[in-house]
Amino acid sequence: MHKNPDGMGDQMPQSDRIYEEVKAAILSGEIAPSTVLSQNELARQYDVSRSPVRDALRLLEQEGLVQLVPKVGALVKADDFSGAVEVTEIRGILEGYVAKQLAHTATYEDLKTLRDSLNQVRLAVEAGDLDAFFHRERNHHVQLVSMSRNRRLARVIEGLVDPLCNRAYAAYVQSSPEAARVMYEEHLSILNAIEEGDGSRAQALMGKHIQRMHAAMLHMAGYDYTDLDLEDLEK
């Protein structure tokens, strides 16, 4: 964590800047689970009063990232991937539906945009830049959903992607060197099916892609699973 990165902090309220930076540090693992965040220490670090720090910590509590402890501070919660497991189950159904619909409704411009988006994912994979891959692959999912032109569905799917789910996803990519390449290839197959107008195949491939994430979440949550193997999904 640091104060006013690249001068950007001057453009937002103090509490928002503190919230964004502390949240990023928690999700990246820079601030470890079970760490106690002292209001006084954060106030000194950011050279502010305790009020914006308190507001920032309340926002983090609302997102489930910390637990406020009276007279102590904010306790960074341990990873709980059980919620991420539930999220991936639902996403598999909804995003599979999106892929199926796009096979019948995507325009030439939609396909061009998706190709450009996926090309950015490929460049990140080739560069071995896992941080860029994480953000670009997530953006590609957002692009696919937005092109369904179903705003209510888009809001539902957006609401499913919570901070801890993102953290679990990032941890999975970091823990598996080949994950980025395999996931890019899965997206390529999905896009090919959409371009060919094969809705059923696009839906099945998207389901398989999300199923990979589901298996990873089960593994990270410490669940025992024998019917879902990551290696089998790569075949």
CYANA upper distance limits for C-alpha pairs under 8 A (distance plus 0.5 A):
  1 MET  CA     21 GLU  CA      6.80
  1 MET  CA     22 VAL  CA      7.28
  1 MET  CA     25 ALA  CA      6.93
  2 HIS  CA     21 GLU  CA      8.19
  2 HIS  CA     45 GLN  CA      8.45
  2 HIS  CA     46 TYR  CA      8.39
  3 LYS  CA      9 GLY  CA      8.15
  3 LYS  CA     45 GLN  CA      7.95
  3 LYS  CA     46 TYR  CA      6.33
  4 ASN  CA      8 MET  CA      6.46
  4 ASN  CA      9 GLY  CA      5.02
  4 ASN  CA     10 ASP  CA      7.59
  4 ASN  CA     17 ARG  CA      8.41
  5 PRO  CA      9 GLY  CA      7.10
  8 MET  CA     12 MET  CA      8.11
  9 GLY  CA     13 PRO  CA      8.21
  9 GLY  CA     14 GLN  CA      7.87
  9 GLY  CA     17 ARG  CA      6.34
 12 MET  CA     16 ASP  CA      6.93
 12 MET  CA     17 ARG  CA      6.85
 13 PRO  CA     17 ARG  CA      6.87
 14 GLN  CA     18 ILE  CA      6.72
 14 GLN  CA     48 VAL  CA      8.33
 14 GLN  CA     52 PRO  CA      6.50
 15 SER  CA     19 TYR  CA      6.52
 15 SER  CA     52 PRO  CA      4.78
 15 SER  CA     53 VAL  CA      6.47
 15 SER  CA     54 ARG  CA      8.49
 15 SER  CA     55 ASP  CA      6.49
 15 SER  CA     56 ALA  CA      5.55
 16 ASP  CA     20 GLU  CA      6.57
 16 ASP  CA     56 ALA  CA      6.96
 17 ARG  CA     21 GLU  CA      6.69
 18 ILE  CA     22 VAL  CA      6.46
 18 ILE  CA     46 TYR  CA      8.21
 18 ILE  CA     52 PRO  CA      8.28
 18 ILE  CA     53 VAL  CA      7.29
 18 ILE  CA     56 ALA  CA      6.61
 19 TYR  CA     23 LYS  CA      6.36
 19 TYR  CA     53 VAL  CA      8.48
 19 TYR  CA     56 ALA  CA      5.08
 19 TYR  CA     57 LEU  CA      7.36
 19 TYR  CA     59 LEU  CA      7.62
 19 TYR  CA     60 LEU  CA      7.42
 20 GLU  CA     24 ALA  CA      6.60
 21 GLU  CA     25 ALA  CA      6.71
 22 VAL  CA     26 ILE  CA      6.70
 23 LYS  CA     27 LEU  CA      6.67
 23 LYS  CA     60 LEU  CA      7.51
 23 LYS  CA     65 LEU  CA      8.36
 24 ALA  CA     28 SER  CA      6.51
 25 ALA  CA     29 GLY  CA      6.62
 25 ALA  CA     30 GLU  CA      5.39
 25 ALA  CA     31 ILE  CA      5.98
 26 ILE  CA     30 GLU  CA      6.50
 26 ILE  CA     31 ILE  CA      5.32
 26 ILE  CA     32 ALA  CA      7.16
 26 ILE  CA     33 PRO  CA      8.33
 26 ILE  CA     65 LEU  CA      8.27
 26 ILE  CA     76 VAL  CA      8.22
 27 LEU  CA     31 ILE  CA      8.45
 27 LEU  CA    163 PRO  CA      7.77
 27 LEU  CA    164 LEU  CA      7.93
 27 LEU  CA    166 ASN  CA      8.41
 27 LEU  CA    167 ARG  CA      5.98
 28 SER  CA    167 ARG  CA      7.69
 29 GLY  CA     33 PRO  CA      8.44
 31 ILE  CA     35 THR  CA      7.32
 31 ILE  CA     76 VAL  CA      8.48
 32 ALA  CA     76 VAL  CA      7.78
 33 PRO  CA     75 LEU  CA      8.46
 33 PRO  CA     76 VAL  CA      5.59
 33 PRO  CA     77 LYS  CA      5.95
 33 PRO  CA     78 ALA  CA      5.20
 33 PRO  CA     79 ASP  CA      7.57
 34 SER  CA     75 LEU  CA      6.33
 34 SER  CA     76 VAL  CA      5.49
 34 SER  CA     77 LYS  CA      6.36
 34 SER  CA     78 ALA  CA      6.70
 35 THR  CA     75 LEU  CA      6.31
 35 THR  CA     76 VAL  CA      5.84
 36 VAL  CA     72 VAL  CA      8.19
 36 VAL  CA     73 GLY  CA      6.79
 36 VAL  CA     74 ALA  CA      6.02
 36 VAL  CA     75 LEU  CA      5.03
 36 VAL  CA     76 VAL  CA      6.83
 37 LEU  CA     41 GLU  CA      8.11
 37 LEU  CA     42 LEU  CA      7.84
 37 LEU  CA     73 GLY  CA      6.02
 37 LEU  CA     74 ALA  CA      5.45
 37 LEU  CA     75 LEU  CA      6.78
 37 LEU  CA     76 VAL  CA      7.97
 38 SER  CA     42 LEU  CA      6.65
 38 SER  CA     72 VAL  CA      7.37
 38 SER  CA     73 GLY  CA      5.31
 38 SER  CA     74 ALA  CA      7.17
 39 GLN  CA     43 ALA  CA      6.52
 39 GLN  CA     50 ARG  CA      6.79
 39 GLN  CA     53 VAL  CA      6.74
 39 GLN  CA     54 ARG  CA      7.31
 39 GLN  CA     73 GLY  CA      6.43
 39 GLN  CA     74 ALA  CA      8.35
 40 ASN  CA     44 ARG  CA      6.78
 40 ASN  CA     50 ARG  CA      7.14
 41 GLU  CA     45 GLN  CA      6.59
 42 LEU  CA     46 TYR  CA      6.58
 42 LEU  CA     53 VAL  CA      7.26
 43 ALA  CA     47 ASP  CA      6.12
 43 ALA  CA     48 VAL  CA      5.55
 43 ALA  CA     49 SER  CA      6.17
 43 ALA  CA     50 ARG  CA      6.02
 43 ALA  CA     53 VAL  CA      6.79
 44 ARG  CA     48 VAL  CA      7.13
 48 VAL  CA     52 PRO  CA      7.80
 48 VAL  CA     53 VAL  CA      8.31
 49 SER  CA     53 VAL  CA      7.80
 50 ARG  CA     54 ARG  CA      6.51
 51 SER  CA     55 ASP  CA      6.83
 52 PRO  CA     56 ALA  CA      6.62
 53 VAL  CA     57 LEU  CA      6.71
 54 ARG  CA     58 ARG  CA      6.74
 55 ASP  CA     59 LEU  CA      6.98
 56 ALA  CA     60 LEU  CA      6.93
 57 LEU  CA     61 GLU  CA      6.63
 57 LEU  CA     66 VAL  CA      8.03
 57 LEU  CA     68 LEU  CA      8.16
 57 LEU  CA     74 ALA  CA      7.46
 58 ARG  CA     62 GLN  CA      6.76
 58 ARG  CA     68 LEU  CA      8.22
 59 LEU  CA     63 GLU  CA      7.01
 60 LEU  CA     64 GLY  CA      6.95
 60 LEU  CA     65 LEU  CA      5.97
 60 LEU  CA     66 VAL  CA      6.38
 61 GLU  CA     65 LEU  CA      6.22
 61 GLU  CA     66 VAL  CA      5.35
 61 GLU  CA     67 GLN  CA      6.17
 61 GLU  CA     68 LEU  CA      7.37
 63 GLU  CA    163 PRO  CA      7.97
 64 GLY  CA     77 LYS  CA      8.10
 65 LEU  CA     76 VAL  CA      6.62
 65 LEU  CA     77 LYS  CA      6.20
 65 LEU  CA    164 LEU  CA      8.27
 66 VAL  CA     74 ALA  CA      6.36
 66 VAL  CA     75 LEU  CA      5.77
 66 VAL  CA     76 VAL  CA      4.85
 66 VAL  CA     77 LYS  CA      5.66
 67 GLN  CA     74 ALA  CA      5.93
 67 GLN  CA     75 LEU  CA      5.55
 67 GLN  CA     76 VAL  CA      6.98
 67 GLN  CA     77 LYS  CA      7.13
 68 LEU  CA     73 GLY  CA      6.43
 68 LEU  CA     74 ALA  CA      4.87
 68 LEU  CA     75 LEU  CA      6.75
 69 VAL  CA     73 GLY  CA      5.83
 69 VAL  CA     74 ALA  CA      6.26
 69 VAL  CA     75 LEU  CA      7.41
 79 ASP  CA    164 LEU  CA      7.84
 80 ASP  CA     84 ALA  CA      8.43
 80 ASP  CA    164 LEU  CA      8.00
 80 ASP  CA    221 ALA  CA      7.35
 81 PHE  CA     85 VAL  CA      6.83
 81 PHE  CA    164 LEU  CA      7.71
 81 PHE  CA    165 CYS  CA      7.68
 81 PHE  CA    168 ALA  CA      7.31
 81 PHE  CA    217 MET  CA      6.71
 81 PHE  CA    218 LEU  CA      8.19
 81 PHE  CA    220 MET  CA      7.00
 81 PHE  CA    221 ALA  CA      5.42
 82 SER  CA     86 GLU  CA      7.12
 82 SER  CA    217 MET  CA      8.06
 82 SER  CA    218 LEU  CA      8.17
 82 SER  CA    221 ALA  CA      6.38
 83 GLY  CA     87 VAL  CA      6.76
 83 GLY  CA    165 CYS  CA      7.94
 84 ALA  CA     88 THR  CA      6.72
 84 ALA  CA    164 LEU  CA      7.53
 84 ALA  CA    165 CYS  CA      5.35
 84 ALA  CA    168 ALA  CA      7.83
 84 ALA  CA    217 MET  CA      6.83
 85 VAL  CA     89 GLU  CA      7.01
 85 VAL  CA    214 HIS  CA      6.39
 85 VAL  CA    217 MET  CA      5.84
 85 VAL  CA    218 LEU  CA      6.70
 85 VAL  CA    221 ALA  CA      8.42
 86 GLU  CA     90 ILE  CA      7.11
 87 VAL  CA     91 ARG  CA      6.57
 87 VAL  CA    160 LEU  CA      6.48
 87 VAL  CA    161 VAL  CA      7.92
 87 VAL  CA    165 CYS  CA      8.21
 88 THR  CA     92 GLY  CA      6.48
 88 THR  CA    210 ILE  CA      7.00
 88 THR  CA    211 GLN  CA      7.92
 88 THR  CA    213 MET  CA      7.24
 88 THR  CA    214 HIS  CA      5.86
 89 GLU  CA     93 ILE  CA      7.50
 89 GLU  CA    210 ILE  CA      8.49
 89 GLU  CA    211 GLN  CA      8.24
 89 GLU  CA    214 HIS  CA      7.20
 90 ILE  CA     94 LEU  CA      6.88
 91 ARG  CA     95 GLU  CA      6.10
 91 ARG  CA     96 GLY  CA      8.31
 91 ARG  CA    157 ILE  CA      7.41
 91 ARG  CA    160 LEU  CA      8.13
 91 ARG  CA    210 ILE  CA      7.59
 92 GLY  CA     96 GLY  CA      6.32
 92 GLY  CA    206 MET  CA      7.65
 92 GLY  CA    207 GLY  CA      5.53
 92 GLY  CA    208 LYS  CA      8.47
 92 GLY  CA    210 ILE  CA      5.71
 92 GLY  CA    211 GLN  CA      7.24
 93 ILE  CA     97 TYR  CA      6.83
 93 ILE  CA    207 GLY  CA      7.40
 94 LEU  CA     98 VAL  CA      6.90
 94 LEU  CA    157 ILE  CA      7.93
 95 GLU  CA     99 ALA  CA      6.73
 95 GLU  CA    145 VAL  CA      7.73
 95 GLU  CA    203 GLN  CA      8.35
 95 GLU  CA    206 MET  CA      7.34
 95 GLU  CA    207 GLY  CA      8.06
 96 GLY  CA    100 LYS  CA      6.81
 96 GLY  CA    202 ALA  CA      7.81
 96 GLY  CA    203 GLN  CA      4.83
 96 GLY  CA    204 ALA  CA      7.30
 96 GLY  CA    205 LEU  CA      8.31
 96 GLY  CA    206 MET  CA      5.66
 96 GLY  CA    207 GLY  CA      5.94
 97 TYR  CA    101 GLN  CA      6.73
 97 TYR  CA    203 GLN  CA      6.62
 98 VAL  CA    102 LEU  CA      6.68
 98 VAL  CA    144 LEU  CA      7.87
 98 VAL  CA    145 VAL  CA      6.85
 98 VAL  CA    148 SER  CA      6.65
 98 VAL  CA    203 GLN  CA      8.16
 99 ALA  CA    103 ALA  CA      6.94
 99 ALA  CA    144 LEU  CA      7.97
 99 ALA  CA    190 ILE  CA      8.10
 99 ALA  CA    194 ILE  CA      7.42
 99 ALA  CA    199 GLY  CA      7.39
 99 ALA  CA    202 ALA  CA      6.00
 99 ALA  CA    203 GLN  CA      5.85
 99 ALA  CA    206 MET  CA      7.34
100 LYS  CA    104 HIS  CA      7.77
100 LYS  CA    194 ILE  CA      7.93
100 LYS  CA    198 ASP  CA      8.08
100 LYS  CA    199 GLY  CA      4.54
100 LYS  CA    200 SER  CA      6.54
100 LYS  CA    201 ARG  CA      8.24
100 LYS  CA    202 ALA  CA      6.08
100 LYS  CA    203 GLN  CA      5.41
101 GLN  CA    105 THR  CA      6.69
101 GLN  CA    148 SER  CA      7.54
101 GLN  CA    199 GLY  CA      7.11
102 LEU  CA    106 ALA  CA      5.35
102 LEU  CA    147 MET  CA      7.91
102 LEU  CA    148 SER  CA      6.95
102 LEU  CA    194 ILE  CA      6.73
102 LEU  CA    199 GLY  CA      7.99
103 ALA  CA    193 ALA  CA      7.57
103 ALA  CA    194 ILE  CA      4.55
103 ALA  CA    195 GLU  CA      6.89
103 ALA  CA    196 GLU  CA      7.67
103 ALA  CA    197 GLY  CA      4.92
103 ALA  CA    198 ASP  CA      6.41
103 ALA  CA    199 GLY  CA      5.45
103 ALA  CA    202 ALA  CA      7.67
104 HIS  CA    194 ILE  CA      8.15
104 HIS  CA    197 GLY  CA      6.28
104 HIS  CA    198 ASP  CA      8.48
104 HIS  CA    199 GLY  CA      7.39
105 THR  CA    148 SER  CA      8.47
106 ALA  CA    110 ASP  CA      6.15
106 ALA  CA    111 LEU  CA      7.05
106 ALA  CA    147 MET  CA      7.78
106 ALA  CA    194 ILE  CA      8.33
107 THR  CA    111 LEU  CA      6.80
108 TYR  CA    112 LYS  CA      6.72
109 GLU  CA    113 THR  CA      6.63
110 ASP  CA    114 LEU  CA      6.72
110 ASP  CA    147 MET  CA      7.53
111 LEU  CA    115 ARG  CA      6.56
111 LEU  CA    195 GLU  CA      7.64
112 LYS  CA    116 ASP  CA      6.70
113 THR  CA    117 SER  CA      6.60
114 LEU  CA    118 LEU  CA      6.50
114 LEU  CA    140 HIS  CA      7.74
114 LEU  CA    143 GLN  CA      7.59
114 LEU  CA    144 LEU  CA      7.88
114 LEU  CA    191 LEU  CA      8.25
115 ARG  CA    119 ASN  CA      6.54
115 ARG  CA    191 LEU  CA      8.41
116 ASP  CA    120 GLN  CA      7.04
117 SER  CA    121 VAL  CA      7.22
117 SER  CA    136 ARG  CA      8.08
117 SER  CA    139 ASN  CA      8.42
117 SER  CA    140 HIS  CA      6.48
118 LEU  CA    122 ARG  CA      6.80
118 LEU  CA    137 GLU  CA      8.21
118 LEU  CA    140 HIS  CA      7.13
118 LEU  CA    184 TYR  CA      8.24
118 LEU  CA    187 HIS  CA      8.09
118 LEU  CA    188 LEU  CA      7.98
119 ASN  CA    123 LEU  CA      6.78
120 GLN  CA    124 ALA  CA      6.91
120 GLN  CA    136 ARG  CA      7.25
121 VAL  CA    125 VAL  CA      6.87
121 VAL  CA    132 ALA  CA      8.42
121 VAL  CA    133 PHE  CA      6.22
121 VAL  CA    136 ARG  CA      6.02
121 VAL  CA    137 GLU  CA      6.41
121 VAL  CA    184 TYR  CA      7.34
122 ARG  CA    126 GLU  CA      6.69
122 ARG  CA    184 TYR  CA      7.09
123 LEU  CA    127 ALA  CA      6.61
124 ALA  CA    128 GLY  CA      6.58
124 ALA  CA    129 ASP  CA      5.70
124 ALA  CA    130 LEU  CA      7.45
124 ALA  CA    132 ALA  CA      6.32
124 ALA  CA    133 PHE  CA      5.61
125 VAL  CA    129 ASP  CA      6.83
125 VAL  CA    130 LEU  CA      7.63
125 VAL  CA    133 PHE  CA      6.84
125 VAL  CA    180 ALA  CA      6.70
125 VAL  CA    181 ARG  CA      6.56
125 VAL  CA    184 TYR  CA      8.28
129 ASP  CA    133 PHE  CA      6.67
130 LEU  CA    134 PHE  CA      6.51
130 LEU  CA    173 VAL  CA      7.69
130 LEU  CA    174 GLN  CA      7.47
130 LEU  CA    180 ALA  CA      7.91
131 ASP  CA    135 HIS  CA      7.09
132 ALA  CA    136 ARG  CA      6.49
133 PHE  CA    137 GLU  CA      6.24
133 PHE  CA    180 ALA  CA      7.60
134 PHE  CA    138 ARG  CA      6.71
134 PHE  CA    170 ALA  CA      7.05
134 PHE  CA    173 VAL  CA      8.06
135 HIS  CA    139 ASN  CA      6.62
136 ARG  CA    140 HIS  CA      6.64
137 GLU  CA    141 HIS  CA      7.01
137 GLU  CA    184 TYR  CA      8.46
138 ARG  CA    142 VAL  CA      6.95
139 ASN  CA    143 GLN  CA      6.68
140 HIS  CA    144 LEU  CA      6.80
141 HIS  CA    145 VAL  CA      6.82
142 VAL  CA    146 SER  CA      6.57
143 GLN  CA    147 MET  CA      6.80
144 LEU  CA    148 SER  CA      7.48
145 VAL  CA    149 ARG  CA      8.21
145 VAL  CA    154 ALA  CA      6.41
146 SER  CA    150 ASN  CA      7.86
146 SER  CA    151 ARG  CA      8.05
146 SER  CA    154 ALA  CA      6.78
148 SER  CA    154 ALA  CA      8.42
149 ARG  CA    154 ALA  CA      8.48
150 ASN  CA    154 ALA  CA      6.66
151 ARG  CA    155 ARG  CA      6.66
152 ARG  CA    156 VAL  CA      6.82
153 LEU  CA    157 ILE  CA      6.77
154 ALA  CA    158 GLU  CA      6.51
155 ARG  CA    159 GLY  CA      6.54
156 VAL  CA    160 LEU  CA      7.04
157 ILE  CA    161 VAL  CA      7.46
161 VAL  CA    165 CYS  CA      6.62
161 VAL  CA    166 ASN  CA      7.28
162 ASP  CA    166 ASN  CA      6.90
163 PRO  CA    167 ARG  CA      6.69
164 LEU  CA    168 ALA  CA      6.62
165 CYS  CA    169 TYR  CA      6.64
166 ASN  CA    170 ALA  CA      6.57
167 ARG  CA    171 ALA  CA      6.63
168 ALA  CA    172 TYR  CA      6.71
168 ALA  CA    217 MET  CA      7.40
168 ALA  CA    220 MET  CA      8.14
169 TYR  CA    173 VAL  CA      6.90
169 TYR  CA    213 MET  CA      7.85
169 TYR  CA    217 MET  CA      8.43
170 ALA  CA    174 GLN  CA      6.70
171 ALA  CA    175 SER  CA      6.52
172 TYR  CA    176 SER  CA      6.80
172 TYR  CA    179 ALA  CA      8.38
172 TYR  CA    216 ALA  CA      7.04
173 VAL  CA    177 PRO  CA      7.55
173 VAL  CA    179 ALA  CA      6.30
173 VAL  CA    180 ALA  CA      6.90
176 SER  CA    180 ALA  CA      8.43
178 GLU  CA    182 VAL  CA      6.78
179 ALA  CA    183 MET  CA      6.48
180 ALA  CA    184 TYR  CA      6.62
181 ARG  CA    185 GLU  CA      6.80
182 VAL  CA    186 GLU  CA      6.74
182 VAL  CA    234 GLU  CA      7.56
183 MET  CA    187 HIS  CA      6.79
183 MET  CA    209 HIS  CA      7.62
184 TYR  CA    188 LEU  CA      6.73
185 GLU  CA    189 SER  CA      6.80
186 GLU  CA    190 ILE  CA      6.76
186 GLU  CA    205 LEU  CA      7.73
186 GLU  CA    206 MET  CA      8.41
186 GLU  CA    209 HIS  CA      6.89
187 HIS  CA    191 LEU  CA      6.64
187 HIS  CA    206 MET  CA      8.35
187 HIS  CA    209 HIS  CA      8.32
188 LEU  CA    192 ASN  CA      6.66
189 SER  CA    193 ALA  CA      6.77
189 SER  CA    202 ALA  CA      8.46
189 SER  CA    205 LEU  CA      7.83
190 ILE  CA    194 ILE  CA      6.82
190 ILE  CA    201 ARG  CA      8.32
190 ILE  CA    202 ALA  CA      5.65
190 ILE  CA    205 LEU  CA      6.35
190 ILE  CA    206 MET  CA      6.89
191 LEU  CA    195 GLU  CA      6.64
191 LEU  CA    202 ALA  CA      7.99
192 ASN  CA    196 GLU  CA      6.67
193 ALA  CA    197 GLY  CA      6.73
193 ALA  CA    198 ASP  CA      5.73
193 ALA  CA    199 GLY  CA      7.55
193 ALA  CA    201 ARG  CA      6.70
193 ALA  CA    202 ALA  CA      5.62
194 ILE  CA    198 ASP  CA      6.47
194 ILE  CA    199 GLY  CA      7.03
194 ILE  CA    202 ALA  CA      6.41
198 ASP  CA    202 ALA  CA      6.71
199 GLY  CA    203 GLN  CA      6.57
200 SER  CA    204 ALA  CA      6.71
201 ARG  CA    205 LEU  CA      6.56
202 ALA  CA    206 MET  CA      6.62
203 GLN  CA    207 GLY  CA      6.64
204 ALA  CA    208 LYS  CA      6.74
205 LEU  CA    209 HIS  CA      6.66
206 MET  CA    210 ILE  CA      6.72
207 GLY  CA    211 GLN  CA      6.43
208 LYS  CA    212 ARG  CA      6.89
208 LYS  CA    233 LEU  CA      7.82
209 HIS  CA    213 MET  CA      7.56
210 ILE  CA    214 HIS  CA      6.78
211 GLN  CA    215 ALA  CA      6.67
212 ARG  CA    216 ALA  CA      6.85
212 ARG  CA    230 LEU  CA      6.77
212 ARG  CA    233 LEU  CA      7.11
213 MET  CA    217 MET  CA      6.66
214 HIS  CA    218 LEU  CA      6.73
215 ALA  CA    219 HIS  CA      6.73
215 ALA  CA    228 LEU  CA      6.74
215 ALA  CA    229 ASP  CA      7.31
215 ALA  CA    230 LEU  CA      6.99
216 ALA  CA    220 MET  CA      6.67
216 ALA  CA    230 LEU  CA      8.00
217 MET  CA    221 ALA  CA      6.44
218 LEU  CA    222 GLY  CA      6.85
218 LEU  CA    223 TYR  CA      5.80
218 LEU  CA    224 ASP  CA      8.02
218 LEU  CA    225 TYR  CA      7.85
219 HIS  CA    223 TYR  CA      6.35
219 HIS  CA    224 ASP  CA      7.88
219 HIS  CA    225 TYR  CA      8.33
225 TYR  CA    229 ASP  CA      8.42
228 LEU  CA    232 ASP  CA      8.19
229 ASP  CA    233 LEU  CA      7.07
230 LEU  CA    234 GLU  CA      7.23
231 GLU  CA    235 LYS  CA      7.62
